[in-house]
Amino acid sequence: MGWFRNKNRNKTSGFAVQTAGSEGYNHPFSCIRNYSPLGCFEKNLYRSLRESIPVIDAAIYKIIRLTGNFKVQCSDKKAERKLEEFLRNVRVNGISYGVDSFISQYLEQMLTYGTAVGEIVLGVDGNIAALYNSSLDNVELCCGENPFDVCINVVDETGVKKPVRYPELILCSAIMPEPGKLYGTSVLKGLPFVSDIFLKIINAIGTNWDRVGNVRFAVTYKPTDGDRGSTKEKAMLIASEWSKAMKSREPRDFVSVGDVSIKVIGADNQIPDSEVPVRQILEQIVAKLSIPPFLLGLTWSTTERMSSQQADILTSELEYYRRVLNESIRKICRTFLRLNGFNEQCELVWDNINLQDEVELAKSRLYNAQAEEIENRIKKGE
C-alpha cells in the first residue's frame, strides 16, 4: 500500500496555512474591507456599517421616525373602532404592543437589508394574537414553479429548509428588487467602499493621537570619560528616578547629574488635517441616504431655499417608503376584519410628515378660497 507514499518527503516545500489570520493594517470592522459587490446577501456587512459609522445609524432612525403614523378608515364605523383598538393594543414580539412598534422594526429591517419579513400570529380563538418580526437569518425566499409564486422557507438550527404551513400569514416587503430577484436592495448598498476609507481615516486619527497626544519622552544619557565604569548603574538610576517622576500624581522635579537630554517623542510630527477628506466621504454617505445634512447635526453652509429643497426631496423618499409599507399594513387590517366578520375594505391615511406640510396645505386652501371668491364676484358682476 505505497500508493500515497512520497519519495521526497524530507524535501522542504511551501504550504498555505488555512487557520492563519490576515496580517497587516486593518480597522476593526474587517467585513467592510473585504466586501465584494458581487457577493451574496451580506447581512453582517450592513450590521457592521451601522455599528461602525454613527451617521448611517442615525440616518436610518431619522427616516423611521419621520415616516410618521397612520389612521384607518372603514365604511363600517363599528369595524373601524374595533380595528383601531386592535392596532393600538396588538402584541408585538416579546414585550412591545401596538402596530407602530411592529412597523418601526419592519421598516428598519427593510431599510437595512432591503427586505423585511413579518408574521401574523393567530391565537387559539382563531383571531390575531400577535405580530412577529422575523429574522432574515431564519427565513429564505425563493421562486416557485413560476416567477409569480414565492416560496417562503424556514431554516432550522441544523440548516434544513422547510416551507411554512400558512404562507398567507407571512408579510414580506422589498425595496427596489432587481429584475428577476425576490430580495430587495438595501439603502446602504454602495457605501462599503467609501465607508472603508472613512474608517481608515478615523482609525488613523485615533492611532496618531494615541502616539502624539499621549506624550512620551526620550531620555538620553551621554556618559563622559570618567563614567565609563559606572555607565550602566547611572543609566538604571536615571531611568528609575524618571519613572518615579512620571508616575507621581503631583508635580515632581527630576534632578540628574551629567549630560542628560530629554525630548518629546513625536513632537515634531503634525497630525494630517482630515476635515476635507472626511467631509467628502460624509457627503457621499448623506447623498446615498437622502437625508438633509442639518438633520444629522452636520453644520454645512446652506441657504434657506436649499434646505427647503432638501426637505422636499426627503418628503418624496418618505412617501415611497409609505407606499411600500401600505400593502403589508392593509394585509394585517384585512385579516383582522375578515376574522371578525366585517367587510375587508379599509383605507390608510398617513399623517403629514412635518409642520411645514401643514403650513403649505393651509396656504393652498387659503389661496384656493380667495381665488374662488374672486371668480364668484366676477360672475356676479357680469
N, C-alpha and C positions, 0 to 999 in steps of 0.2 A: 504494500500500500504506500508506494512512494510517489504517488501522482502529484501531491501538493508540496513535495519537498523542494526546497530552493537550494541549488548548489552553491549560490553566492550569499548565503545567509549572513556571513560575517562582514560583508561589504556595507559601508555606510551609505544610506540613501535619505532623501528628503521626505518628510511626512507633513500632511496638513492636519494640525491638531484641531479636533472638532469642538472641544469644550473650552477653548481659549476665547476670551472676550477681545473685542477690538480695542486696540490701544490708540493713544493719541488724543489730541484736543477734542473735546465734545462738551456740550452743555447737558444738564441733567435729563432733558426730555429728548432722548435719542430717537424715539419713533418718528419725531418730526423731521429729523435729519435724514432718516432712512426711508422717507415716504416715496412711493413710486406712483405716479399719476395713473398708470395702467394696472394698478393692483386691485384687489377685491375691496369689499366694503370695509372701510377702516374705522371701526367704532372706537377703538383705543386711541387712534390718532386724533379724532375730533375731541375726545375727552381730554387728551393731553393739551390740545390747543387752548381749550377753555381754562384749564388749570394753570397753564404757564403764562398766559397773556391776559391780564385782568380786563383790558379794554374789550376783548372779544366776549368774555363772560358778561360784562356789564351791558354790552350792546344787546345780547340775546334777552336778558332780563328786562331791558327797556322796551324791546319790541313786545314782549309778553304783556307787560303792564299797560302799554299804550294801545294794545288791541282792544281793550275795553270789555264791557259786559253787554249782554243782550237780554231781550224780553221775548216772550212767546205770545202769539195772538191766535185764538181759535174762534171759529164761528159759534161754537157752543161755549158759553161763559162758564158753565159748571165744569166742563172739561178743562178750560183754561185755568181755573182756580186750582183744580187737582194737579194739573201739570206743573204749575208754578210751585206748589207746595212740595211736589216730588223733586223738582230741580233744586230747591233750596236745601232739602234735608236728606237727599240720597247719600248713602255711604260711599266713600271713595277710598280704595286701597285699604290700608290698615287703620289710620287714625283721622282721616280727613272726611269732611262732609260737604256736600254741595257740588253741583256740576261745574262751578267756576274753578274749583280745585282740580277737577279732572281735566278740564280744557286747558288749564295752565300747564300741567305736566305733559299733556298730549301735544300742545304747541311747542313746548321746549324740546321734546323728543324729535318733532318733525323739523324744527329749525336746525338742530344739531346734526342729525343723521340723514335728513331728507325724507324719512319715512317714520310714521307713527302708527302704533298698533294698540288697540284697547279692546275691552271685552265687556259686554253686558251680562252681568251675573244674575241668574234667576234664583229665587228662593223656593222653599218647599210649597208655598202657597201659589206658585205659578206666576208671581209678579216679580218685578225687578227688585232685587235685594241690594245690589251694589254695582259700582262701575270700577273697573280694574285697568290700570295702565300696565301693559305687558312690556317685558324687556325684550329687546330685539335679539338678545343672546339666546333666547329660548324659542324664538319663532322664526320660521323660514317661509318666504313667499316664493311660489313657483307657478309657472303656467300650466294649465290643464290640457285637455285634448285640443282646444282651440285657443287663440290668443285672447279671447274674451273671458275665459274661465281662469279663475285664480284659486289655486290650491294653497291652503294655509296649514302648515305642518308644525307640530310641536316637537322640539328636540329635548329628550330627557338627559339625565346625567351620564348615561352610557353612550350618548351620541346617536341613539336610534330615533328616527323621524317617524312620527305618526300623524295622520291627518286629524284635524279637530272634528268632533262629532257634530257640532252645530255651528257651521260657518256663518249662518245668518245672524249670529250674536256677536260676531267679530267686527270691530271697527278698524278701518285701515285708510290712511291718507298719505299722499306723497306730494312733494313739491317738485314740479318740473321734471318728471321722469323722462329719461331718454327714450327715443322711439324703440319699441320692442322690449322695453325693460319695465319691471314692476317697481323696483326701488327708486325712490326719488333722489334729488340732488341736494346735498347739504348746502346751506348758505356759507359754510366755511370752505367749500371747495375752491381751490386756487390760492388759499392762504398758507399752506405748509412751507412753500419756498421762501416767501418774504418773512414768515414767522421764524424760520430757522436763522435767517440773517439777523433779525431783531434780537433773538435770544443770544446769539453770539456776542452782539454789542453789549447787551445787559450783563451777560456773564463776565465779559472782559472788563466792564466798568467795576463790577464788584471785586474782581481779582486785583485790578490795579489799585483800587482804594485800600484793599487789604494789605498790599505791598507798600504803597506810598503813604496812604493816610495813616496807617498804624506805624508810627515812626520806629525805625530800627537804627542802631548805631554800630559803627565800626571803630573799635578801639585798637589803635596801633601803638605798639611799644617798640622803640628802636634802642637796642642796648648800646652802650658805649664800650670802649676798650676795657674799662675796668670792671664791667659787669659780665664778662664772658663766662665766669664760673657759676654765677647765680642767675642766669637769664631765665631758666625755667621756673625757679622759685618766685622771682619777681613777677613774671607773667601770670602765674597762678594767683598771686596775691592781688594783682591789679584786677584780674577777672573776678575774683571773689568780692572785692570791695565794690566794683562796678555793679555786680549783680545785686548786692545789698542795697545800693543806692536806687536802683531801678525798681526793686520790689517794695521799697518803703512807700507807705501811703502819704507820708508827709514829706515836704521838700527836704532833701538831704544833699549835702555837698560831697563831692568826690575829690579827694586830695591824693596826688601821686607825685613821685619823685622821678626825675629822668625825662627823657624825650618821649612824651606820650601825646598822641594826636587823636582827636575824636571827631568823626564825621558822620553825618546822617546818610544812611543808605537810601539812594533813590531821590535825594533832594534836588538833583539837577534835572531829573526827568519830569516832564509835564504830561498829565493825562490828556489824551486827544479829545478834542471837542466833539461830542456826539449829538449835539442838538439838531444839526441839519440832517444827518442820515436817519436818526430816529424819527424825525417828523416826516421824512419822505416815506418811510415804511408805514407809519401810522396813517398817512393819507391813503395808502393803498388798502389798508385794513378797513378804514372807515368807508371808503368808496365801495368796497365789496359788501359791507353790511348795510349800506344805505341809511346810516344814522347820522344826523347833523352833528358836527363836532362839539357844539356847545352843550348838547345833551349828555355828552360823556366827560364834561369838565375840561375839554381842550380849548384853551383860550387863544384861538387863532383869530387873526384880524378878519372881520367880516362886516358887511353892511346890513342894514335893516331889511332891504329888499332881498339880499341874498339869503338871509335867514328865513324870510317868508317863502322863498322858492324851495329851500331845502325842506321846510315843513310840509309843503305841498307834495314833494317827492315822497317823503316819509308817509304821508297820508295814503298815497296810491299804493305803496308797499303794504301797508296795513290792511287796506281794502282787499288786496289779493289774498292775504292770509285768511281773512274772514271768509272769503268765498270758498277757500279750500276746506275750512272748518265746517261750513254750513251743512254739508251732506252728512257728516258724522253726527252733528247735533240733531239734525232732523231725524236721523235713524233712531236715535235714543228716544226722541219725543214720539215718533210714530209707533215704536214698540210699546211704550208705556200706554199710549192711547188705545192701541189695539188690544192689549191685555186687559184693559179696564172697560172695554165695550164701547168706546167712543169713536167718533169719526177720526180718521188718521190725519186729516189735513190740518196743518198749523203753519204759521209764518214766523220768521225770526226778524226781530227789529233790533239792530245794534245801536248802542249809544253813540252819539257824536264823539269823535276822537278827542277833541280838546275844546277849550273855551273859545278859541279863535274861530272854530267852525260855527259855534253858536252865534257869535257876533256877526259873521258873514251871512249866515242864514237870516238873522234878524234884519240886517241891512237889505238883503234881497227882497224879503217880504215887504219892507217899507217902501222900497223903490217901485215894486210892482203895484202896491196900493196907490202910490202917488201917480204913477202912470195911468192906472185905470180911472182914477178920479179926474185927471185932466182930459182923458178921452171922453168921459161921460159929459163933462162940461162943454166940450166942443160939439158933441152930438146934440145936446140940448140947445146950444146956440144956433145950430143950423135949422 
